Amino acid sequence: MSLGRDPASLKLPASPSAMLDQFDQSEIVIRDDASDTACSEFLTRRDGSIYLYPQWDRVFAVYGLETLRLTAWRRDSPVGLLPLVWQMSTLLGTRLISLPWFDSAGVVANDEPAANRLVMAAREAAMRRRVPTVELRQARPVDGWPLGDTDKALLRLRLTADPDELWHKLPSKVRNQVRKGEKSGLSVEVSHDAQSSQRLVPEFHRVYATNMRDMGSPSHSLRFLETVVDSFPDKCRLAIVRLNGNAVGGGLTLASGRALEIPWASSSRQFGSLCVNHVMYWQLLRTACVGRFEWFHFGRSTIDSGPYHFKKQWGAEAVPLAWHVWCQQATGGSPRHDRRLQLAARLWRRLPLSVARRLGPRVIRHLP
């Protein structure tokens, strides 16, 4: 059982003294210097999320972000893990967050005392560093911590071992849109090893950066995505949708235990009528079935948004994402703050692509 995914509550006392009375403090030691090997072996045993692995420290370092990897030890064995990234922003504030940009990457532990101690350690680390906010992105509630965003959901689809069986389970409208895209001349290339994945990254980044600019959002840098692929050579694969040899869509997938994740996907808006996304996602679903994955994670979306309904039409179920925030003092957004973000999105859409690609990584490193 992974405490980072279990919906049951962490019975976190309101005060540190109450926490210390709950279990023998000497039994659990918190470290922030655990080796990559120790972390990876623990997560492998726990079937932990791919986003918790220590290789991400290299990825965050592309933007100069510091990672604090808290591990709970009992009798010289790791029994819990909580990675945190230190983000600083004049507009959005300073925070320790587990983790930015991903759906869920919070506490994973063998038992309740280890999980509780990690949560307390995160709060202690924030106070030592004078960081006002700690955010844990995990499904498991934390008592005493208010909820942050509650309008997001993870969309996931249970797979079958036989792709043909899954195909016949899809709604007829979805199957027709896949056929339409295939008849329009779309083809999909899925990388099969680390070398072919790295070869496809520049093509994917061109489509991804353009689409993000058009949506009014900053994009990750090419170097960032290359580092992701390089850090997970056996777990990362890319899919590129082409029309007449040109890339018009793509997605980057990560194997995460029994699930295949797709944290980044985009397509060219001018070819939307050709059902680019339908062709790509069907090919990825086929690949996931053949790879014996149990779940395909479409990623998070705002409930009732366009992307949310696109994912739901495949038969995906919605899993609410309740992110938990602890603040040293009362904080919160304001209508004025929201208006600033809306204005920033409108202005970003008007930027020349070259400017948006150059500025995007400088902005996104501050965004949660």
Contacts in CASP RR format, 6 or more apart in sequence:
PFRMAT RR
TARGET T0000
AUTHOR 0000-0000-0000
METHOD contacts of the structure
MODEL  1
MSLGRDPASLKLPASPSAMLDQFDQSEIVIRDDASDTACSEFLTRRDGSI
YLYPQWDRVFAVYGLETLRLTAWRRDSPVGLLPLVWQMSTLLGTRLISLP
WFDSAGVVANDEPAANRLVMAAREAAMRRRVPTVELRQARPVDGWPLGDT
DKALLRLRLTADPDELWHKLPSKVRNQVRKGEKSGLSVEVSHDAQSSQRL
VPEFHRVYATNMRDMGSPSHSLRFLETVVDSFPDKCRLAIVRLNGNAVGG
GLTLASGRALEIPWASSSRQFGSLCVNHVMYWQLLRTACVGRFEWFHFGR
STIDSGPYHFKKQWGAEAVPLAWHVWCQQATGGSPRHDRRLQLAARLWRR
LPLSVARRLGPRVIRHLP
2 46 0 8 1.000
2 47 0 8 1.000
2 48 0 8 1.000
2 49 0 8 1.000
2 108 0 8 1.000
3 10 0 8 1.000
3 107 0 8 1.000
3 108 0 8 1.000
3 109 0 8 1.000
3 110 0 8 1.000
3 111 0 8 1.000
3 112 0 8 1.000
3 114 0 8 1.000
3 115 0 8 1.000
3 140 0 8 1.000
4 104 0 8 1.000
4 106 0 8 1.000
4 107 0 8 1.000
4 108 0 8 1.000
4 109 0 8 1.000
4 115 0 8 1.000
4 138 0 8 1.000
4 139 0 8 1.000
4 140 0 8 1.000
5 49 0 8 1.000
5 104 0 8 1.000
5 108 0 8 1.000
5 138 0 8 1.000
5 139 0 8 1.000
5 140 0 8 1.000
6 139 0 8 1.000
6 140 0 8 1.000
7 139 0 8 1.000
7 140 0 8 1.000
7 141 0 8 1.000
8 140 0 8 1.000
9 140 0 8 1.000
9 141 0 8 1.000
9 142 0 8 1.000
9 143 0 8 1.000
10 107 0 8 1.000
10 112 0 8 1.000
10 115 0 8 1.000
10 116 0 8 1.000
10 119 0 8 1.000
10 140 0 8 1.000
10 141 0 8 1.000
10 142 0 8 1.000
10 143 0 8 1.000
11 112 0 8 1.000
11 116 0 8 1.000
11 143 0 8 1.000
12 19 0 8 1.000
12 116 0 8 1.000
12 119 0 8 1.000
12 120 0 8 1.000
12 142 0 8 1.000
12 143 0 8 1.000
12 144 0 8 1.000
12 145 0 8 1.000
13 19 0 8 1.000
13 21 0 8 1.000
13 22 0 8 1.000
13 143 0 8 1.000
14 144 0 8 1.000
16 120 0 8 1.000
19 116 0 8 1.000
19 117 0 8 1.000
19 120 0 8 1.000
22 113 0 8 1.000
22 116 0 8 1.000
23 113 0 8 1.000
23 116 0 8 1.000
23 117 0 8 1.000
27 74 0 8 1.000
27 75 0 8 1.000
27 113 0 8 1.000
28 72 0 8 1.000
28 73 0 8 1.000
28 74 0 8 1.000
28 79 0 8 1.000
28 113 0 8 1.000
28 114 0 8 1.000
28 117 0 8 1.000
29 72 0 8 1.000
29 73 0 8 1.000
29 74 0 8 1.000
30 70 0 8 1.000
30 71 0 8 1.000
30 72 0 8 1.000
30 73 0 8 1.000
30 117 0 8 1.000
30 118 0 8 1.000
30 121 0 8 1.000
31 70 0 8 1.000
31 71 0 8 1.000
31 73 0 8 1.000
32 68 0 8 1.000
32 69 0 8 1.000
32 70 0 8 1.000
32 71 0 8 1.000
32 125 0 8 1.000
34 69 0 8 1.000
34 71 0 8 1.000
34 73 0 8 1.000
34 78 0 8 1.000
36 54 0 8 1.000
36 55 0 8 1.000
38 71 0 8 1.000
38 78 0 8 1.000
39 53 0 8 1.000
39 54 0 8 1.000
39 69 0 8 1.000
39 71 0 8 1.000
39 78 0 8 1.000
39 81 0 8 1.000
40 53 0 8 1.000
40 54 0 8 1.000
41 78 0 8 1.000
42 71 0 8 1.000
42 78 0 8 1.000
42 79 0 8 1.000
42 80 0 8 1.000
42 81 0 8 1.000
43 49 0 8 1.000
43 52 0 8 1.000
43 53 0 8 1.000
43 81 0 8 1.000
43 108 0 8 1.000
46 108 0 8 1.000
46 110 0 8 1.000
47 257 0 8 1.000
47 258 0 8 1.000
48 108 0 8 1.000
48 256 0 8 1.000
48 257 0 8 1.000
49 104 0 8 1.000
49 105 0 8 1.000
49 108 0 8 1.000
49 256 0 8 1.000
50 232 0 8 1.000
50 235 0 8 1.000
50 254 0 8 1.000
50 255 0 8 1.000
50 256 0 8 1.000
50 257 0 8 1.000
50 261 0 8 1.000
51 99 0 8 1.000
51 102 0 8 1.000
51 104 0 8 1.000
51 105 0 8 1.000
51 256 0 8 1.000
52 81 0 8 1.000
52 83 0 8 1.000
52 105 0 8 1.000
52 106 0 8 1.000
52 108 0 8 1.000
53 232 0 8 1.000
54 69 0 8 1.000
54 83 0 8 1.000
55 231 0 8 1.000
55 232 0 8 1.000
56 67 0 8 1.000
56 83 0 8 1.000
56 99 0 8 1.000
56 231 0 8 1.000
57 67 0 8 1.000
57 69 0 8 1.000
58 227 0 8 1.000
58 231 0 8 1.000
59 224 0 8 1.000
59 227 0 8 1.000
59 228 0 8 1.000
59 231 0 8 1.000
60 66 0 8 1.000
60 67 0 8 1.000
60 85 0 8 1.000
61 67 0 8 1.000
62 221 0 8 1.000
62 223 0 8 1.000
62 224 0 8 1.000
62 227 0 8 1.000
63 224 0 8 1.000
63 361 0 8 1.000
63 364 0 8 1.000
63 365 0 8 1.000
64 365 0 8 1.000
65 85 0 8 1.000
65 86 0 8 1.000
65 87 0 8 1.000
65 365 0 8 1.000
66 85 0 8 1.000
66 86 0 8 1.000
67 83 0 8 1.000
67 84 0 8 1.000
67 85 0 8 1.000
67 86 0 8 1.000
68 83 0 8 1.000
68 84 0 8 1.000
68 85 0 8 1.000
68 86 0 8 1.000
68 96 0 8 1.000
68 125 0 8 1.000
69 81 0 8 1.000
69 82 0 8 1.000
69 83 0 8 1.000
69 84 0 8 1.000
70 81 0 8 1.000
70 82 0 8 1.000
70 83 0 8 1.000
70 84 0 8 1.000
70 118 0 8 1.000
70 121 0 8 1.000
70 122 0 8 1.000
70 125 0 8 1.000
71 78 0 8 1.000
71 80 0 8 1.000
71 81 0 8 1.000
71 82 0 8 1.000
72 78 0 8 1.000
72 79 0 8 1.000
72 80 0 8 1.000
72 81 0 8 1.000
72 109 0 8 1.000
72 114 0 8 1.000
72 117 0 8 1.000
72 118 0 8 1.000
72 121 0 8 1.000
73 79 0 8 1.000
74 114 0 8 1.000
79 109 0 8 1.000
79 110 0 8 1.000
79 111 0 8 1.000
79 114 0 8 1.000
80 107 0 8 1.000
80 108 0 8 1.000
80 109 0 8 1.000
80 110 0 8 1.000
80 114 0 8 1.000
80 115 0 8 1.000
80 118 0 8 1.000
81 107 0 8 1.000
81 108 0 8 1.000
81 109 0 8 1.000
81 118 0 8 1.000
82 98 0 8 1.000
82 106 0 8 1.000
82 107 0 8 1.000
82 108 0 8 1.000
82 118 0 8 1.000
82 119 0 8 1.000
82 121 0 8 1.000
82 122 0 8 1.000
82 136 0 8 1.000
83 98 0 8 1.000
83 99 0 8 1.000
83 105 0 8 1.000
83 106 0 8 1.000
84 96 0 8 1.000
84 97 0 8 1.000
84 98 0 8 1.000
84 99 0 8 1.000
84 122 0 8 1.000
84 125 0 8 1.000
84 134 0 8 1.000
85 96 0 8 1.000
85 97 0 8 1.000
85 98 0 8 1.000
85 99 0 8 1.000
85 100 0 8 1.000
86 94 0 8 1.000
86 95 0 8 1.000
86 96 0 8 1.000
86 129 0 8 1.000
86 131 0 8 1.000
87 93 0 8 1.000
87 94 0 8 1.000
87 95 0 8 1.000
87 96 0 8 1.000
87 97 0 8 1.000
87 100 0 8 1.000
87 365 0 8 1.000
87 366 0 8 1.000
87 368 0 8 1.000
88 94 0 8 1.000
88 366 0 8 1.000
89 366 0 8 1.000
89 367 0 8 1.000
91 340 0 8 1.000
91 366 0 8 1.000
92 366 0 8 1.000
92 367 0 8 1.000
92 368 0 8 1.000
93 132 0 8 1.000
93 133 0 8 1.000
94 131 0 8 1.000
94 132 0 8 1.000
94 133 0 8 1.000
95 131 0 8 1.000
95 132 0 8 1.000
95 133 0 8 1.000
95 134 0 8 1.000
95 135 0 8 1.000
95 368 0 8 1.000
96 122 0 8 1.000
96 125 0 8 1.000
96 126 0 8 1.000
96 129 0 8 1.000
96 131 0 8 1.000
96 133 0 8 1.000
96 134 0 8 1.000
96 135 0 8 1.000
97 134 0 8 1.000
97 135 0 8 1.000
97 137 0 8 1.000
97 368 0 8 1.000
98 105 0 8 1.000
98 106 0 8 1.000
98 107 0 8 1.000
98 122 0 8 1.000
98 135 0 8 1.000
98 136 0 8 1.000
98 137 0 8 1.000
98 138 0 8 1.000
99 105 0 8 1.000
99 106 0 8 1.000
99 137 0 8 1.000
100 367 0 8 1.000
100 368 0 8 1.000
101 263 0 8 1.000
101 364 0 8 1.000
101 367 0 8 1.000
101 368 0 8 1.000
102 137 0 8 1.000
102 263 0 8 1.000
103 137 0 8 1.000
103 152 0 8 1.000
103 154 0 8 1.000
103 297 0 8 1.000
103 299 0 8 1.000
103 300 0 8 1.000
103 321 0 8 1.000
104 137 0 8 1.000
104 138 0 8 1.000
104 139 0 8 1.000
104 154 0 8 1.000
104 321 0 8 1.000
105 137 0 8 1.000
105 138 0 8 1.000
106 136 0 8 1.000
106 137 0 8 1.000
106 138 0 8 1.000
107 115 0 8 1.000
107 118 0 8 1.000
107 119 0 8 1.000
107 136 0 8 1.000
107 138 0 8 1.000
107 140 0 8 1.000
109 115 0 8 1.000
109 118 0 8 1.000
115 140 0 8 1.000
119 136 0 8 1.000
119 142 0 8 1.000
122 134 0 8 1.000
122 136 0 8 1.000
123 134 0 8 1.000
123 326 0 8 1.000
125 131 0 8 1.000
126 132 0 8 1.000
126 133 0 8 1.000
126 134 0 8 1.000
126 326 0 8 1.000
126 328 0 8 1.000
127 328 0 8 1.000
132 327 0 8 1.000
132 328 0 8 1.000
132 329 0 8 1.000
132 331 0 8 1.000
133 325 0 8 1.000
133 326 0 8 1.000
133 327 0 8 1.000
133 328 0 8 1.000
133 331 0 8 1.000
134 325 0 8 1.000
134 326 0 8 1.000
135 148 0 8 1.000
135 323 0 8 1.000
135 324 0 8 1.000
135 325 0 8 1.000
135 326 0 8 1.000
135 368 0 8 1.000
136 142 0 8 1.000
136 145 0 8 1.000
136 323 0 8 1.000
136 324 0 8 1.000
136 325 0 8 1.000
137 321 0 8 1.000
137 323 0 8 1.000
138 323 0 8 1.000
138 324 0 8 1.000
139 319 0 8 1.000
139 321 0 8 1.000
139 322 0 8 1.000
141 322 0 8 1.000
141 324 0 8 1.000
142 324 0 8 1.000
142 326 0 8 1.000
144 326 0 8 1.000
145 324 0 8 1.000
145 325 0 8 1.000
145 326 0 8 1.000
146 324 0 8 1.000
146 325 0 8 1.000
146 326 0 8 1.000
147 322 0 8 1.000
147 323 0 8 1.000
147 324 0 8 1.000
147 325 0 8 1.000
148 322 0 8 1.000
148 323 0 8 1.000
148 324 0 8 1.000
148 325 0 8 1.000
149 321 0 8 1.000
149 323 0 8 1.000
150 320 0 8 1.000
150 322 0 8 1.000
151 302 0 8 1.000
151 303 0 8 1.000
152 300 0 8 1.000
152 301 0 8 1.000
152 302 0 8 1.000
152 303 0 8 1.000
152 320 0 8 1.000
152 321 0 8 1.000
152 323 0 8 1.000
153 300 0 8 1.000
153 301 0 8 1.000
153 303 0 8 1.000
153 308 0 8 1.000
153 318 0 8 1.000
153 319 0 8 1.000
153 320 0 8 1.000
153 321 0 8 1.000
154 297 0 8 1.000
154 298 0 8 1.000
154 299 0 8 1.000
154 300 0 8 1.000
154 318 0 8 1.000
154 319 0 8 1.000
154 321 0 8 1.000
155 297 0 8 1.000
155 298 0 8 1.000
155 299 0 8 1.000
155 300 0 8 1.000
155 301 0 8 1.000
155 308 0 8 1.000
155 311 0 8 1.000
155 312 0 8 1.000
155 316 0 8 1.000
155 317 0 8 1.000
155 318 0 8 1.000
155 319 0 8 1.000
156 259 0 8 1.000
156 295 0 8 1.000
156 296 0 8 1.000
156 297 0 8 1.000
156 298 0 8 1.000
156 299 0 8 1.000
156 316 0 8 1.000
156 317 0 8 1.000
156 319 0 8 1.000
157 285 0 8 1.000
157 295 0 8 1.000
157 296 0 8 1.000
157 298 0 8 1.000
157 314 0 8 1.000
157 315 0 8 1.000
157 316 0 8 1.000
157 317 0 8 1.000
158 294 0 8 1.000
158 295 0 8 1.000
158 317 0 8 1.000
159 166 0 8 1.000
159 285 0 8 1.000
159 288 0 8 1.000
159 289 0 8 1.000
159 293 0 8 1.000
159 294 0 8 1.000
159 295 0 8 1.000
159 296 0 8 1.000
160 166 0 8 1.000
160 169 0 8 1.000
160 289 0 8 1.000
161 289 0 8 1.000
161 292 0 8 1.000
162 289 0 8 1.000
163 285 0 8 1.000
163 286 0 8 1.000
163 289 0 8 1.000
163 290 0 8 1.000
166 285 0 8 1.000
166 286 0 8 1.000
166 289 0 8 1.000
167 175 0 8 1.000
167 282 0 8 1.000
170 314 0 8 1.000
170 315 0 8 1.000
171 313 0 8 1.000
171 314 0 8 1.000
171 315 0 8 1.000
173 313 0 8 1.000
174 278 0 8 1.000
174 313 0 8 1.000
174 314 0 8 1.000
177 275 0 8 1.000
177 278 0 8 1.000
178 275 0 8 1.000
178 278 0 8 1.000
178 279 0 8 1.000
178 282 0 8 1.000
180 274 0 8 1.000
180 275 0 8 1.000
180 278 0 8 1.000
181 274 0 8 1.000
181 275 0 8 1.000
181 276 0 8 1.000
181 278 0 8 1.000
181 279 0 8 1.000
182 279 0 8 1.000
184 243 0 8 1.000
184 274 0 8 1.000
184 275 0 8 1.000
185 243 0 8 1.000
185 244 0 8 1.000
186 241 0 8 1.000
186 242 0 8 1.000
186 243 0 8 1.000
186 248 0 8 1.000
186 274 0 8 1.000
186 275 0 8 1.000
186 276 0 8 1.000
186 279 0 8 1.000
187 241 0 8 1.000
187 242 0 8 1.000
187 245 0 8 1.000
188 239 0 8 1.000
188 240 0 8 1.000
188 241 0 8 1.000
188 242 0 8 1.000
188 279 0 8 1.000
188 280 0 8 1.000
188 283 0 8 1.000
189 200 0 8 1.000
189 239 0 8 1.000
189 240 0 8 1.000
189 242 0 8 1.000
190 237 0 8 1.000
190 238 0 8 1.000
190 239 0 8 1.000
190 283 0 8 1.000
190 284 0 8 1.000
190 287 0 8 1.000
191 197 0 8 1.000
191 199 0 8 1.000
191 200 0 8 1.000
191 237 0 8 1.000
191 238 0 8 1.000
191 239 0 8 1.000
192 237 0 8 1.000
193 233 0 8 1.000
194 229 0 8 1.000
194 230 0 8 1.000
194 233 0 8 1.000
194 234 0 8 1.000
194 236 0 8 1.000
197 229 0 8 1.000
197 233 0 8 1.000
197 236 0 8 1.000
197 237 0 8 1.000
197 238 0 8 1.000
198 226 0 8 1.000
198 229 0 8 1.000
198 230 0 8 1.000
200 238 0 8 1.000
200 240 0 8 1.000
201 222 0 8 1.000
201 225 0 8 1.000
201 226 0 8 1.000
201 229 0 8 1.000
201 238 0 8 1.000
202 222 0 8 1.000
203 240 0 8 1.000
203 247 0 8 1.000
204 225 0 8 1.000
204 238 0 8 1.000
204 240 0 8 1.000
204 247 0 8 1.000
204 249 0 8 1.000
204 250 0 8 1.000
204 251 0 8 1.000
204 252 0 8 1.000
204 264 0 8 1.000
204 266 0 8 1.000
205 219 0 8 1.000
205 222 0 8 1.000
205 225 0 8 1.000
206 247 0 8 1.000
207 247 0 8 1.000
207 248 0 8 1.000
207 249 0 8 1.000
207 250 0 8 1.000
207 266 0 8 1.000
207 267 0 8 1.000
207 268 0 8 1.000
208 219 0 8 1.000
208 220 0 8 1.000
208 225 0 8 1.000
208 250 0 8 1.000
208 251 0 8 1.000
208 264 0 8 1.000
208 265 0 8 1.000
208 266 0 8 1.000
209 219 0 8 1.000
209 353 0 8 1.000
209 356 0 8 1.000
209 357 0 8 1.000
210 266 0 8 1.000
210 268 0 8 1.000
210 353 0 8 1.000
211 266 0 8 1.000
211 267 0 8 1.000
211 268 0 8 1.000
211 269 0 8 1.000
212 218 0 8 1.000
212 219 0 8 1.000
212 266 0 8 1.000
212 356 0 8 1.000
213 219 0 8 1.000
213 348 0 8 1.000
213 349 0 8 1.000
213 351 0 8 1.000
213 353 0 8 1.000
213 356 0 8 1.000
213 357 0 8 1.000
214 269 0 8 1.000
214 349 0 8 1.000
215 345 0 8 1.000
215 349 0 8 1.000
216 345 0 8 1.000
216 346 0 8 1.000
216 348 0 8 1.000
216 349 0 8 1.000
217 345 0 8 1.000
217 348 0 8 1.000
218 348 0 8 1.000
218 356 0 8 1.000
218 359 0 8 1.000
218 360 0 8 1.000
218 361 0 8 1.000
218 363 0 8 1.000
218 364 0 8 1.000
218 367 0 8 1.000
219 356 0 8 1.000
219 357 0 8 1.000
219 360 0 8 1.000
219 361 0 8 1.000
219 364 0 8 1.000
220 264 0 8 1.000
220 360 0 8 1.000
220 361 0 8 1.000
220 364 0 8 1.000
221 357 0 8 1.000
221 360 0 8 1.000
221 361 0 8 1.000
223 361 0 8 1.000
224 361 0 8 1.000
225 252 0 8 1.000
225 264 0 8 1.000
228 236 0 8 1.000
228 252 0 8 1.000
229 236 0 8 1.000
229 238 0 8 1.000
229 252 0 8 1.000
232 254 0 8 1.000
234 255 0 8 1.000
235 254 0 8 1.000
235 255 0 8 1.000
235 256 0 8 1.000
236 252 0 8 1.000
236 253 0 8 1.000
236 254 0 8 1.000
236 255 0 8 1.000
237 252 0 8 1.000
237 253 0 8 1.000
237 255 0 8 1.000
237 287 0 8 1.000
238 250 0 8 1.000
238 251 0 8 1.000
238 252 0 8 1.000
238 253 0 8 1.000
239 250 0 8 1.000
239 251 0 8 1.000
239 253 0 8 1.000
239 280 0 8 1.000
239 283 0 8 1.000
239 284 0 8 1.000
239 287 0 8 1.000
240 247 0 8 1.000
240 249 0 8 1.000
240 250 0 8 1.000
240 251 0 8 1.000
241 247 0 8 1.000
241 248 0 8 1.000
241 249 0 8 1.000
241 250 0 8 1.000
241 267 0 8 1.000
241 276 0 8 1.000
241 279 0 8 1.000
241 280 0 8 1.000
242 248 0 8 1.000
243 271 0 8 1.000
243 274 0 8 1.000
243 276 0 8 1.000
248 267 0 8 1.000
248 268 0 8 1.000
248 271 0 8 1.000
248 274 0 8 1.000
248 276 0 8 1.000
249 265 0 8 1.000
249 266 0 8 1.000
249 267 0 8 1.000
249 268 0 8 1.000
249 271 0 8 1.000
249 276 0 8 1.000
249 277 0 8 1.000
249 280 0 8 1.000
250 265 0 8 1.000
250 266 0 8 1.000
250 267 0 8 1.000
250 280 0 8 1.000
251 262 0 8 1.000
251 264 0 8 1.000
251 265 0 8 1.000
251 266 0 8 1.000
251 280 0 8 1.000
251 284 0 8 1.000
252 262 0 8 1.000
252 263 0 8 1.000
252 264 0 8 1.000
252 265 0 8 1.000
253 260 0 8 1.000
253 261 0 8 1.000
253 262 0 8 1.000
253 284 0 8 1.000
254 260 0 8 1.000
254 261 0 8 1.000
254 262 0 8 1.000
254 263 0 8 1.000
255 261 0 8 1.000
255 293 0 8 1.000
256 297 0 8 1.000
258 293 0 8 1.000
258 294 0 8 1.000
258 295 0 8 1.000
259 293 0 8 1.000
259 294 0 8 1.000
259 295 0 8 1.000
259 296 0 8 1.000
259 297 0 8 1.000
260 284 0 8 1.000
260 287 0 8 1.000
260 288 0 8 1.000
260 293 0 8 1.000
260 295 0 8 1.000
260 296 0 8 1.000
260 297 0 8 1.000
261 297 0 8 1.000
261 299 0 8 1.000
262 284 0 8 1.000
262 296 0 8 1.000
262 297 0 8 1.000
262 298 0 8 1.000
262 299 0 8 1.000
263 299 0 8 1.000
265 277 0 8 1.000
265 280 0 8 1.000
267 276 0 8 1.000
267 277 0 8 1.000
267 280 0 8 1.000
268 276 0 8 1.000
277 310 0 8 1.000
281 298 0 8 1.000
281 314 0 8 1.000
284 296 0 8 1.000
285 296 0 8 1.000
285 314 0 8 1.000
288 296 0 8 1.000
296 316 0 8 1.000
298 311 0 8 1.000
298 314 0 8 1.000
298 316 0 8 1.000
299 311 0 8 1.000
300 321 0 8 1.000
301 307 0 8 1.000
301 308 0 8 1.000
301 311 0 8 1.000
302 308 0 8 1.000
303 318 0 8 1.000
308 318 0 8 1.000
312 318 0 8 1.000
348 356 0 8 1.000
351 359 0 8 1.000
END
